[in-house]
Amino acid sequence: MKEKREKKWKLMYQRKNKVSRAKQLGFVYPVRVDKRETTQELNLLFVCSQNKWRSPTAEKIYGSKPLINARSAGTCLNARHLISSPDIKWADIIFVMEEKHRTKILSAFPSDTRFKEIVVLGIEDAYKYMDDDLVVRISSAVDAYLKSKE
């Protein structure tokens, strides 16, 4: 007669067994919290046409603020830095200067922008890099938006 096998309950609940079973199922045990989630850093992407004046100004303003990472890009082919899929995936919020930039991004990257926030700032192309009026307009628009999200 075959002897009934007893389950070894204590062994099933040891950490190394839990870890190996979790690997078999395709997830990490224990779930570790990402550092970015605890610090709540924001990745902001600023977009204008040629990435010469408006978006680099915004990048300069917000690049030095704590808990904010800033990048800039342009939508034209001759832009200093042409917007790309990795830029969009990196960004938590995309700020565009005009509605035409939003339209170009949505048509060029439909799958990447599916769940992204794209905010139109409504700043026309009439400023030079770090123009005082431009700095005030960008700061007031972006700060107001970020405060409304808190």
N, C-alpha and C positions, 0 to 999 in steps of 0.2 A: 504494500500500500504506500502511495506517495504521501509524503509529509507536507502539510500545509505550510507555505512560506509566509512568514510574517513580514509585513512591510516595516522598513526601518524608518520610522517617522522622524526620528531625530536627524538622520542624515539628509532627509528631504528638505529640512529647513535650515541647513547650514548655508552660509553665505556663498561659498564656492559653488555649491550646487545651484543656487538661485542665479548666480552670474552665468554659469554655463547654459542653463535652460533659457535665460533671457537672450543670450547670444544665438541660440538655436531659433528662437522666435523672431530675431531680428531687431531687438532693441537693447539699449544699454541699461544695466542695473547697477547702482541706483541712478535715477535720472538726476543729472547734475544741472544746476542753474547756470546759464550763460552769464558771464561777467557783464555784458552789455545790458542785460535785463535789470541787473541790480543797480547799475549806474545811470540808467535811462538816458544814454547818449542819443542824440538825434543826428541823422545824416540828412543834410539839406543840399539839394541840387538846384542851382540857379541857372536858368537858360535864357539866352537872348539870341539874336541872329548870328552875329559874327564872333561872339565871345571876345570882344575887344574892350567895351566900356561898361555896359550895365551889369552883366553877370559877373565879371571879375571884380567890380566894385562891391557887389553883394558878397562874393566869396571872401574878400578882404575884411569886410565888416564883421561877418559872422564866423570866420575862421579862427578868430582869436578869443571867442566867447567860450566859457567853460561848458562842458557837456554837449557841445555842438561841433560836428564835423561838417565842413562846407566844401563843395566843389562847384565848378562852373563849366558850362559847355555852350556850344552854339548849334543852330539848326542848319545853317548854310554850308555848302560844300567847302567854301574857303574859310571856314571858321578856324580860329586858333586851335581849339579843341572841339572836334565834331562829336555831338552826343552819340553815345553808343549803348548797346544793350547792357553791358556791365555797369555803366553809370546809372541807368534806370533801376536795375536790380539792387544796387547799393543804396539808393536813396529811400528815405522814409517819406519825405515830402519833396515834391518837385515844384519849385516856384518859377513860373514863366513870366516874362515881361509883358507880352501881348497875347491876345487870343490866337493869332496866327501861329505862334510857337506851340501852343497846346494842340492845335489842329494837326500840325506837322508831326508832332511826337506821337499822337494817337494813331495817325495813319501809317507811320513808319514802324512803330513798335506795338501793334495791337495786343499781342499776348503778354508782353512785359508790363504794359501799363494797365492791365485788366483790374488789378486791385490797388493801384497807386493813387495817392492824392496829388492832383495837379491843381495848383492855385495860380490864377491869373492876377498879376499885380497891377496891370493897367498903366505901365510906365512906357511912354513912347520913346523912340530913338532920337532924342534931342539933347543928349548930355555927353560929356566927355568923362573919362575915367576919374573917379573920386571927386566929381563935381559936388559942391556943397549941397545944392538942391537935390541932386540924385541921392546922396547919402541920407538926407532927411526923408525923402519919399520912400526909399527902400526900407529904412529902419522903421518908420511908422507903420507901413503896410505889413511887414513881416512880423514885427513885435505884436501888433494887434491880432494877427491871425494866430500866432503861437499862444498868446494869452487866452484866446477864446477856446483853444484846445485843452487847456489845463483843467 
